[in-house]
Structure formats: structure tokens, C-alpha cells
Amino acid sequence: MSVVAAQALREQVAAACRILALEGYADLTLGHVSARAADGTIFIKRKGVALGEVETDDVVETDDATADLHLETVLHTAVYAARPDVGAVVHGHPPYATALSATGAALELLTHDGVLFADGLGRFDDPDLVIEEEQGRAVAAALGGRRAVLLRNHGVLAVGKDVAWAVLTAVTLERAARLQAIAASLGELQPIPAQLAERLQPVKYQDRFVAEYWEAWLRRLEGKGGVDAGRA
């Protein structure tokens, strides 16, 4: 992997962290984003900085023995081992999706946000920290071929084929959970029929739209005094 390509991917991971902080994932110094390069190198946010503080130098390689890695880095490495289609992973504790993880309720297909998860969410039922390789493999198994998994009483893990898709998945999951909480307080839920949701998904969620959303997020960061990175 070239130095230029590695730097560009690290910049994307750093931008993703700051975007997620703006989108409800801020939680002290907790939460992390990673990305896998074409040669298999995994870059991840280091321990000790908040999502909203992450700069390019705070993105390190998982196999760097000198790097200060999060305890739950195994969440990322296990998913990459199980899912060759995954290019980026997000783990965090957004309020609404984390609250959903602490119930027996399903994510209903109430809005076009929910349509992204027409094939359902995985459920991992152990509320412990995920710090052992065996636990990481169990989370990857619970995720299966889906886009996201709820970690009971803990948080979420979302994946995508690249950084922009993983961020979109994480943000959309939290928005869908928030809208479900609002809808449940207003009256009887009326979900979108599953067959319609399945037909809508590839229309609503396309690479070109995700590219537009990523650029919009970067502009939002710039407006916050944020980033000139992540555009590669």
C-alpha cells in the first residue's frame, strides 16, 4: 500500500469519527471507526481521544505494537476476518439505538431510514465488554451478512463496504431508532410492508447518493471549523 493511499484512508477514518460525533455518537473518548485497505491493513481510531477530536495522526494500524488501541479493537478485526465484503466498521453508543438494544423490541420499518435495514439487525446478547477474540467472533456471527448488530445493553456495530457506507449505516440506524421512539409515543406503529421496504432499499440507497451525503458531511465539518481531509 502506498504512503499516499494509506494517508488518504487515515484521513477518511478521522473525518468519519468527527462526523459521527456530530450525528449522536459522541460519548467521552469511547467509540471507534476503522477501515481496511486493499492490502488488508486495518486503520483504527486510537484510544484516548473523543470522536470529535480525532485527527489523522490519531488513526493507527491495528498491528502496530506501539499503538494505544481500544480494548474492543477485536470487534473490528473479527468482523473483517468473517466478512471479506466489509471495508469499514463503526462501533459506538448512540442513545436511541443503544436504548433499543436494552429492550426486546425490534427495529420496525417505520420510515425510509428503516428501509436500509429491511433484512433486519443482528442481536448480540452478551452485555459484557468485547475484548477477547472468541467474543469478537461471536459478535461477527451475530452480525452475519447484515449491515448492523445491536450489542445488548451496550451499543451498536455497523459496517459498510467503505468508510462512507459504514458512516451512513451507523447514522441511519440511530435516526431510525430515534424516530421509532418518537412514533411509539404518538400512537400505534404502522410499519412499511416488508416487501415494499425490500424494493425501496436499492432505490433509496445507492453509491452516488452516499457520495453526495459524504460530501455534505464534510462541508458540515468545515462549517464547524473541521476538516479539509477525507475527500480522497
Backbone as a ProteinNet text record, in pm:
[ID]
protein_1_A
[PRIMARY]
MSVVAAQALREQVAAACRILALEGYADLTLGHVSARAADGTIFIKRKGVALGEVETDDVVETDDATADLHLETVLHTAVYAARPDVGAVVHGHPPYATALSATGAALELLTHDGVLFADGLGRFDDPDLVIEEEQGRAVAAALGGRRAVLLRNHGVLAVGKDVAWAVLTAVTLERAARLQAIAASLGELQPIPAQLAERLQPVKYQDRFVAEYWEAWLRRLEGKGGVDAGRA
[TERTIARY]
84.9	0	88.6	59.1	140.9	118.5	215.9	204.3	86.7	67.5	-41.6	-176.9	-192.2	-318.6	-346.5	-242.9	-259.4	-300.8	-238.1	-272.2	-417	-459.7	-596.8	-697.8	-670.2	-763.6	-766.5	-652.1	-647.8	-726.4	-715.4	-791.3	-941.3	-983.5	-1125.3	-1175.4	-1096.4	-1135.9	-1147.7	-1052.2	-1057.5	-1182.1	-1212.1	-1332.2	-1456.8	-1459.8	-1574.8	-1599.7	-1494.1	-1509.5	-1575.1	-1529.6	-1584.9	-1729.5	-1760	-1898.3	-1988.3	-1945.6	-2026.8	-2047.6	-1947.2	-1964.5	-2076.5	-2087.7	-2193.4	-2330.1	-2329.5	-2453.4	-2500.3	-2456.2	-2511.6	-2427.8	-2306.6	-2223.1	-2120.9	-2117.1	-2019.7	-2045	-1941.1	-1950.8	-1812.8	-1775.3	-1642.5	-1536.3	-1445.2	-1343.5	-1377.9	-1502.1	-1543.6	-1593	-1602.5	-1644	-1524.1	-1534.1	-1421.9	-1468.4	-1388.5	-1409.7	-1282.3	-1298.7	-1182.7	-1211	-1103.7	-1115.6	-1007.5	-1041	-945.3	-899.5	-768.6	-710.8	-713.1	-687.5	-689.6	-587.8	-478.5	-376.1	-402	-516.6	-552.6	-514.7	-438.3	-403	-528.9	-541.4	-657.7	-613.4	-679.7	-654.3	-772.3	-742.1	-846.8	-816	-919.2	-903.3	-831.8	-737.6	-666.2	-748.1	-709.8	-769	-726.6	-814.4	-773.7	-821	-882.2	-936.3	-1084.3	-1161.3	-1303.8	-1323	-1435.7	-1463.7	-1450.8	-1500.9	-1498.2	-1360.8	-1263.9	-1127.3	-1031.7	-1075.9	-983	-923.9	-791.5	-717	-647.3	-589	-527.9	-422.7	-345	-240.2	-297	-427.2	-491.2	-543	-520.1	-562.3	-439.4	-441.8	-323.3	-353.5	-248.4	-265.3	-290	-378.8	-409.9	-291.7	-201.5	-87.4	37	18	128.3	139.6	245.2	263.1	277.3	309.9	327.4	199.5	98.2	-24.9	-109.7	-177.9	-266.7	-407.1	-438.7	-563	-677.1	-798.4	-915.7	-922.8	-978	-993.7	-1075.4	-1172.8	-1264	-1224.4	-1096.2	-1047.9	-1083	-1095.5	-1129.5	-1264.6	-1353.3	-1479.8	-1453.4	-1356	-1324.1	-1252	-1146.3	-1065.7	-1145.6	-1235.2	-1316.5	-1414.5	-1473.4	-1567	-1493.8	-1378.1	-1302.4	-1265.3	-1232.2	-1196.8	-1315.4	-1434.8	-1555	-1620.9	-1597.1	-1669.9	-1573.6	-1535.3	-1445.8	-1507.4	-1640.2	-1707.8	-1704.1	-1660.7	-1663.1	-1531.4	-1543.9	-1425.5	-1412.3	-1518.5	-1513.3	-1612.2	-1576.5	-1656.8	-1669	-1789.8	-1816.5	-1869.6	-1813.8	-1872.7	-1894.7	-2014	-2042.8	-2163.6	-2198.9	-2306	-2407.4	-2466.9	-2565	-2688.4	-2750.7	-2853.7	-2973.5	-3032.5	-3157	-3134.1	-3035.4	-3008.1	-2956.1	-2879.7	-2833.4	-2950.7	-3043.5	-3164.4	-3243.6	-3253.3	-3323.3	-3256.7	-3123.6	-3050	-3080.4	-3131.3	-3161.9	-3307.3	-3376.6	-3515	-3527.1	-3644.7	-3673.2	-3738.2	-3749.5	-3817.4	-3730.2	-3797.3	-3728.9	-3725.2	-3632.6	-3634.4	-3740.7	-3847.2	-3956.9	-3924.9	-3986.4	-3964.5	-4062.8	-4039.5	-4134.7	-4109.7	-3988.5	-3951.4	-3854.9	-3819.7	-3721.6	-3585.1	-3561.2	-3436.9	-3436.4	-3548.1	-3558.2	-3542.2	-3575	-3565.5	-3423.6	-3323.5	-3184.8	-3164.9	-3247.3	-3233.3	-3349.7	-3393.5	-3505.5	-3475.5	-3347.1	-3311	-3285.1	-3317.6	-3308.7	-3174.9	-3172.3	-3049.8	-3006.4	-2876.3	-2827.6	-2846	-2843.1	-2852.8	-2743.5	-2664.3	-2562.4	-2605.6	-2629.1	-2700	-2612.6	-2482.9	-2393.8	-2359.4	-2399.5	-2374.2	-2232.6	-2144.8	-2008.1	-1927.2	-1813.7	-1717.6	-1668.9	-1641.7	-1595.4	-1445.4	-1367.8	-1222.3	-1142.8	-1210.5	-1143.6	-1176.7	-1083.9	-1105.1	-1231.3	-1257.6	-1377.3	-1503.9	-1503.4	-1617.7	-1634.1	-1523.4	-1528.8	-1588.6	-1548.8	-1603.8	-1753.7	-1796.9	-1939.2	-2018.3	-1962	-2028.1	-2037.1	-1928.6	-1929.2	-2034.4	-2049.8	-2151.5	-2291.5	-2311.5	-2441.9	-2473	-2371.1	-2388.2	-2428.5	-2363.7	-2392.1	-2364.9	-2456.3	-2440.6	-2510.7	-2556.3	-2634.5	-2545.5	-2612.9	-2541.7	-2504.5	-2576	-2551.9	-2600.1	-2544.1	-2584	-2599	-2705.6	-2724.6	-2652.8	-2569.7	-2498.7	-2578.7	-2638.2	-2733.5	-2677.9	-2756.7	-2720.9	-2587.2	-2543.4	-2405.9	-2398.9	-2445.1	-2430.4	-2456.6	-2388.4	-2411.2	-2278.7	-2285.3	-2174.7	-2234.7	-2181.3	-2231.3	-2116	-2146.1	-2041.6	-2082.7	-1984	-2009.1	-1895.2	-1917.9	-1811.7	-1696.5	-1725.1	-1620.1	-1658.6	-1577.2	-1599.3	-1732	-1761.4	-1884.9	-2008	-2008.6	-2122.5	-2135.2	-2025.8	-2032.2	-2086.8	-2045	-2096.8	-2245.8	-2284.7	-2427.1	-2508.7	-2459.2	-2531.6	-2545.5	-2437	-2440.2	-2535.2	-2527.1	-2611.5	-2758.5	-2784.6	-2922.5	-2984	-2905.8	-2956.5	-3000.6	-2918.8	-2956.2	-3079.5	-3087.6	-3204.4	-3330.7	-3320.7	-3436.9	-3484.2	-3390.8	-3427.5	-3490.6	-3438.4	-3494.2	-3636.3	-3657.9	-3791.2	-3890.2	-3841.9	-3930	-3971.6	-3878.5	-3911.9	-4015.1	-3999.6	-4095.9	-4231.8	-4231.3	-4357.2	-4432.7	-4359.5	-4423.6	-4491.2	-4442.8	-4503.8	-4628.3	-4648.4	-4758.3	-4879.9	-4857.2	-4970.6	-4926.2	-5019.8	-4992.1	-4895.3	-4796	-4697	-4757.8	-4720	-4767.3	-4646.9	-4581.9	-4459.5	-4485.4	-4381.3	-4381.6	-4384.8	-4467.4	-4467.4	-4328.1	-4291.3	-4155.8	-4120.7	-4215.1	-4184.8	-4158.2	-4234.9	-4210.8	-4075.1	-4042.4	-3912.9	-3798.1	-3810.9	-3706.1	-3691.7	-3803.3	-3797.9	-3741.7	-3773.1	-3726.4	-3576.5	-3522.3	-3384.3	-3284	-3280.1	-3179.5	-3206.8	-3329.4	-3362	-3318.2	-3346.1	-3316	-3167.4	-3098.2	-2958.8	-2869.9	-2801.1	-2713.7	-2578.3	-2476.2	-2341.1	-2336.6	-2405.7	-2396	-2460.8	-2565.6	-2627.2	-2534.4	-2473.2	-2382.5	-2265	-2216.4	-2108.4	-2153.2	-2278.9	-2333.2	-2341.7	-2389.7	-2403.6	-2267.6	-2168.4	-2033	-1980.8	-1999.2	-1954.3	-2028.8	-2158.6	-2236.7	-2185.4	-2151.6	-2095.7	-1963.1	-1879.4	-1751	-1771.1	-1869.3	-1898	-1946.3	-2023.7	-2069.9	-1952.8	-1858.1	-1738.1	-1661	-1649	-1577.7	-1646.7	-1778.6	-1853.7	-1835.7	-1796.3	-1768	-1622.6	-1546.9	-1404.1	-1330.1	-1387.9	-1342.7	-1231.9	-1263.7	-1167.8	-1149.3	-1027	-1003.9	-958.3	-984.4	-940.3	-1061.1	-1031.7	-1136.5	-1197	-1146.8	-1207.7	-1153.1	-1048.1	-988.8	-1080.7
-119.2	0	124.4	218.1	338.3	428.9	512.3	608.4	702.2	743	835.1	769.8	644.3	573.5	552.3	518.3	498.6	628	739.2	869	906.9	881.6	915.1	835.6	708	625.9	669.9	702.3	752.5	883.6	969.5	1093.9	1066.1	966.7	932.1	880.7	797.3	745.5	860.4	952.8	1067.4	1151.7	1178.1	1254.5	1180.3	1049	968.7	981.2	979.5	993	1126.5	1233.5	1365.2	1377.6	1317.5	1316.1	1244.1	1129.8	1052.5	1129	1205.2	1286.9	1387.9	1443.9	1539	1471.7	1341.7	1268.8	1182.9	1215.8	1149.5	1038.5	1019.5	910.4	955.8	1084.6	1133.1	1071.2	1017.2	952.8	953.6	1070	1085.4	1042.2	953.6	908.4	770.9	728.2	595.6	600	482.9	470.3	470.6	396	388	352.6	396	369.3	307.6	212	153	136.7	117.6	90.2	-7.9	-91.7	-191	-153.1	-144.9	-113.3	-236.2	-213.7	-322.9	-431.6	-393.1	-492.5	-559.9	-528.5	-591.2	-512.6	-404.9	-322.1	-259.3	-264.3	-207.6	-83.4	27.5	153.6	182.2	227.9	249	370.6	435	543.8	489.9	566.6	522.5	553.2	489.4	513.9	651.4	714	833.2	965.5	965	1088.3	1068.1	1174.2	1168.7	1164.7	1111.3	1104	1241.5	1343.6	1477.2	1540.7	1479.2	1533	1465	1359.9	1274.5	1346.8	1346.5	1396.6	1278.3	1302.9	1194.8	1119.4	1190.7	1126.2	1036	1048.5	964.7	833.7	811.4	687.9	600.5	481.5	395.2	258.4	182	45.9	-49.4	-146.1	-239.8	-331.8	-350.1	-437.5	-361.2	-233.2	-151.7	-177.8	-243.8	-282.9	-162.1	-47.2	72.2	155.5	119.4	199.5	172.8	277.4	265	234.2	105.1	61.4	51	68.9	47.3	-98.8	-121.7	-258.2	-344.7	-281.7	-358.8	-357.2	-340.3	-346.8	-478.8	-583.5	-715.6	-715.4	-623.5	-611.4	-591	-509.4	-477.1	-592	-640.2	-743.9	-871	-904.9	-1025.2	-1011	-893.5	-871.9	-876.7	-814.1	-819.8	-963.4	-1043	-1182.3	-1261.1	-1226.7	-1300.9	-1246.4	-1118.2	-1051.7	-986.9	-1059.4	-1000.5	-882.4	-867.3	-757.4	-627.6	-632	-514.8	-437.8	-307.1	-223	-124	-111.8	-18.7	-63.2	-34.7	-75.3	42.9	59.7	161.9	93	128	85.4	208.8	218.9	332.2	308	413	403.5	517.1	529.6	635.1	611.5	714.8	696.2	610.9	639.4	570.7	425.6	399.8	262	180.4	244.1	173.9	142.9	237.6	210.9	96	92.5	-17.7	-150.6	-149	-273.2	-327.6	-241.2	-281.6	-324.4	-345.4	-392.2	-517.5	-574.7	-686.9	-643.3	-511.6	-459.1	-472.8	-492.3	-494.5	-354.2	-330.4	-206.3	-222.7	-145.2	-154	-72.6	-110.8	-41.6	75.4	176.1	286.1	399.4	416.8	528.6	477.9	566.1	527	501.5	554.7	519.8	370.9	322.4	181.3	89.5	139.5	58.7	5.5	81.7	34.5	-98.5	-125.2	-247.3	-342.9	-346.9	-433.3	-580.1	-615.9	-755	-778	-679.6	-695.9	-655	-652.9	-626.6	-753.3	-770.7	-877.4	-840.4	-940.1	-918.5	-999.8	-931.8	-999.2	-985	-1093.7	-1090.8	-1088.3	-1074.4	-1066.6	-920.1	-863.1	-720.1	-686.8	-784.3	-762.8	-681.9	-627.9	-572	-682.7	-646.9	-745.2	-723.9	-800.7	-779.1	-904.8	-1019.6	-1144.7	-1184.2	-1254.5	-1294.1	-1378.6	-1468	-1551.1	-1465.9	-1362.2	-1271.4	-1196.4	-1153.2	-1083.8	-1171.2	-1298.2	-1390.9	-1410.9	-1410.4	-1425.4	-1304.5	-1185.2	-1065.8	-1072.9	-1113.2	-1126.1	-1227.8	-1334.9	-1435.2	-1377.7	-1296.5	-1233.3	-1131.5	-1063.1	-970.8	-1046	-1159.5	-1236.7	-1154.9	-1159.6	-1085.3	-951.7	-909.4	-786.1	-662.6	-545.6	-418.5	-373.7	-423.6	-376.9	-479.6	-471	-558.5	-473	-500.7	-437.2	-520.2	-454.3	-520.1	-493.8	-596.5	-580	-497	-395.8	-307.4	-235.8	-223.4	-179.5	-75.2	-107.8	-16.1	-83.6	-35.9	-87.2	-109.9	-193.8	-211.4	-207.2	-120.8	-103.4	-118.9	-171.4	-197	-140.1	-129.2	-86.7	-130.1	-121.9	-162.9	-63	59.5	159.9	252.8	352.9	440.1	514	569.6	646.8	560.3	438.6	348.9	309.1	285.6	249.7	365	487.2	604.2	620.2	607.5	618.1	515.2	393	286.8	321.1	364.9	398.5	515	619.2	737.3	703.8	626.3	591.6	501.5	412.7	327	410.3	505.7	589.3	673.7	727.5	807.4	721.3	600.1	511.2	476.1	450	418	538.7	657.5	779.3	804.8	790	811.3	706.5	585	482.7	520.3	571.9	614.5	726.8	820.2	929.1	875.5	790.6	737.3	658.2	580.1	497.9	584.3	706.4	796	865.9	857.4	928.7	841.1	713	626.6	489.9	417.3	282	287.6	199.9	197.2	137.1	194.4	145.5	125.6	11.1	-12.7	-20.1	7	-14.2	-164.7	-213.8	-357.4	-405.3	-523.1	-573.7	-582	-627.9	-640.2	-504.8	-402.6	-268.2	-215.9	-240.8	-196.9	-259.1	-386.2	-453.5	-394	-351.6	-289.6	-148.5	-78.9	58.5	67.4	-31.8	-20.3	13.1	-60.7	-28	102.4	153.1	281.3	395.7	378.7	482.4	490.8	377.6	372.7	325.8	422.7	397.7	463.6	410.9	465.8	615.5	661.3	803.7	891.4	840.3	916.4	921.2	806.9	802.3	897.4	906.1	1001.2	1145.1	1176	1309.8	1337.3	1237.3	1256	1277.7	1200.8	1214.9	1356.7	1408.7	1545.1	1646.5	1623.4	1714.1	1710.4	1592.1	1580.6	1655.4	1641.2	1711.6	1862.5	1910.4	2054.4	2096.8	2011.7	2043.8	2051.6	1959.9	1965.9	2095	2133.8	2257	2376.9	2373.9	2481.8	2487.8	2373.7	2368.2	2397.9	2442.1	2463.6	2333.2	2237.2	2099.7	2064.9	2006.7	1922	1964.6	1951.8	1962.4	1826.7	1723.4	1587.8	1499.6	1378	1279.4	1283.2	1367.9	1381.3	1280	1212.5	1117.2	999.8
0	0	0	-88.2	-97.1	23	48.4	158.1	133.8	9.8	-24	2.6	-39.6	-19	129.8	204.9	349.2	416.8	377	435.2	402.1	280.4	240.5	321.3	345.2	422.1	568	622.5	760.2	772.4	672.2	672.1	669.8	593.4	587.2	721.8	786.7	918.5	1018.6	1015.4	1106.9	1081.5	953.9	920.4	965.1	945.8	986.8	1136	1214.9	1360	1394.8	1332.4	1362.6	1314.7	1201.5	1152.8	1252.3	1298.5	1393.2	1523.6	1564.2	1685.1	1665.5	1545.1	1515.2	1505.3	1477.5	1449.4	1566.7	1688.1	1805.2	1865	1815.7	1866	1969.5	2001.8	2099.2	2236.1	2297	2428.2	2492	2550.6	2610.3	2508.3	2545.1	2449	2390.7	2409.3	2364	2219.6	2160.5	2021.6	1929.3	1819.1	1726.6	1585.7	1490.2	1347.8	1293.4	1202.8	1137.1	988.8	912.5	769.5	729.1	630.9	582	441.6	424.1	294.3	203.6	76.3	-20.9	12.5	77.7	112	246.7	310.2	437.7	560.6	545.7	660.5	719	852.2	920.2	997.1	968.8	1038	1130	1253.3	1352.7	1439.5	1484.8	1582.2	1705.6	1757.5	1876.9	2002.2	2109.6	2240.3	2293.4	2374	2446.8	2390.7	2272.2	2215.1	2185.2	2200	2168.2	2016.9	1973.7	1830.5	1764.3	1831.2	1773.9	1769.4	1834.7	1839.9	1743	1677.3	1602.9	1482.5	1476.3	1360.8	1294.3	1179.4	1102.5	1183.2	1263.6	1342.9	1452.8	1481	1582.5	1524.3	1395.8	1329.1	1309.9	1367	1374.2	1314.2	1292.5	1242	1358.6	1338	1445.4	1477.9	1383.5	1410.3	1455.2	1489.7	1542.1	1692.2	1733	1873.8	1965.6	1911	1994.6	2005.2	1929	1926.5	2050	2097.6	2213.1	2159.8	2152.4	2090.4	2191.7	2144.3	2227.8	2271.6	2390.5	2441	2346	2277.6	2193.5	2045.1	2019.1	1880.9	1815.5	1894.6	1842	1772	1807.7	1734.4	1585	1554.7	1416.5	1347.6	1410.1	1345	1321.3	1413.3	1396.2	1280.8	1267.6	1156.3	1022.7	1015.2	889.9	853.8	953.8	926.8	872	919.7	879.6	754.2	723	614.1	514.1	408.8	309.8	234.6	241.5	172.7	252	376.8	463.7	452.8	429.4	421	534.5	617.6	730.5	837.3	963.3	1078.8	1173.9	1229.4	1331.3	1455.7	1570.3	1698.3	1784	1843.2	1929.5	2016.6	2091.1	2190.8	2171.7	2053.3	2031.5	2118.3	2173	2276.2	2235.5	2120	2086.3	2046	1963.5	1923.9	2041.7	2130.2	2249.8	2341.5	2354.6	2432.7	2371.7	2239.4	2173.1	2203.4	2211.8	2239.8	2378.3	2467.3	2604.6	2620.5	2508.4	2510.6	2424	2426.8	2337.8	2208.5	2187.2	2069.3	1944.9	1832.8	1704	1645.7	1554.9	1478.1	1370.4	1380.6	1285.6	1159.7	1049.7	922.6	912.9	995.3	1007.7	909.7	865.3	778.5	672	580.2	479	540.6	659.4	730.6	763.7	814	848.1	729.4	609.5	488	466.3	509.5	495	566.5	667.6	748.5	723	596.9	560.8	587.2	586	614.5	762.8	846.2	990.5	1048.8	1180.2	1255.9	1327	1340.5	1425.3	1571.7	1658.1	1803.1	1871.2	1951.8	2033	2177.6	2245.4	2373.3	2497.8	2482.8	2598.7	2624	2739	2764	2808.5	2814.4	2861.4	2759.2	2801.9	2707.9	2615.3	2490.5	2392.3	2373.7	2447.8	2447.4	2412.4	2405.3	2371.6	2228.6	2164.7	2025.6	2009.9	2103.7	2095.8	2099.8	2183.4	2188.7	2056.5	1999.2	1871.1	1762.7	1761.8	1662.6	1684.5	1810.3	1839.8	1790.7	1805.2	1752.7	1600.6	1535.9	1390.3	1345.4	1421.5	1388.1	1404.7	1509.3	1531.2	1421.6	1373.6	1262.7	1136.2	1112.5	992.3	867.9	772.7	649.1	650.8	768.7	778.4	789	792.7	795.7	936.6	1036.9	1173.6	1273.3	1393.8	1503.2	1628.5	1704.1	1833.8	1938.5	2019.3	2128.7	2256	2311.9	2420.6	2536.5	2577.3	2689.4	2668.8	2545.7	2519.9	2409.3	2291	2179.8	2047.5	1943.6	1809.3	1738.6	1637.5	1545	1405.5	1320.8	1185	1087	969.8	871.1	735.7	647.6	510.9	422.2	292.9	201	199.4	246.4	261.2	375.7	399.9	515.5	503.8	387.3	371.6	397.3	346.3	367.3	514	581.4	723.7	806.2	774.6	845.7	818.1	692.3	659.3	737.1	742.8	814.3	961.3	1023.3	1166	1193.5	1112.6	1132.2	1107	1003.5	968.6	1074.5	1132.2	1239.4	1358.6	1399.3	1513.3	1482.3	1362.6	1324.4	1322.8	1268.5	1264.2	1404.7	1495.3	1633.3	1701.9	1674.8	1735	1685	1555.4	1500.4	1551.3	1573.8	1630.4	1772.3	1851	1987.3	1984.3	1890.8	1878.8	1835.6	1733.4	1681.3	1787.2	1867.7	1970.6	2075.8	2095.2	2193.4	2138.9	2007.3	1944	1914.9	1896.8	1865.5	1817.1	1760	1711.7	1593.8	1596.7	1489.6	1362.6	1248	1119.1	1027.4	1037.8	959.8	809.3	733.7	589.4	564.1	474	443.7	401.8	447.3	424.4	276.6	193.4	50.3	-12.7	28.6	-23.5	23.5	149.1	201.9	123.3	89.8	13.2	-126.3	-186.9	-319.7	-312.7	-202.3	-186.8	-161	-92.5	-44.7	-155.1	-267.6	-369.5	-444.3	-435.3	-496.5	-405.5	-278.4	-178.7	-146.7	-148.9	-105.5	-219.8	-280.4	-394.5	-370.5	-437.6	-421.1	-447.2	-552.5	-586.6	-480.2	-415	-306.9	-185.5	-155.9	-40.9	-62.1	-184.8	-215	-189.9	-226.1	-200.7	-51	23.7	168.4	233.2	187.4	243.2	220.9	100.6	72.9	159	180	265.7	409	456.4	591.5	602.4	500	502.6	504.3	427.7	430.1	568.1	631.8	767.2	863.5	849.2	933.1	909.5	784.5	752.2	816	818.4	880	1029.9	1088.1	1232.3	1262	1160.2	1178.8	1171.4	1096.7	1098.3	1004.4	887.8	820.2	675.5	627.3	484.8	432.4	515.5	483.2	452.2	410.9	390.4	252.7	164.1	32.9	-67.8	-32.5	-126.6	-150
[MASK]
++++++++++++++++++++++++++++++++++++++++++++++++++++++++++++++++++++++++++++++++++++++++++++++++++++++++++++++++++++++++++++++++++++++++++++++++++++++++++++++++++++++++++++++++++++++++++++++++++++++++++++++++++++++++++++++++++++++++

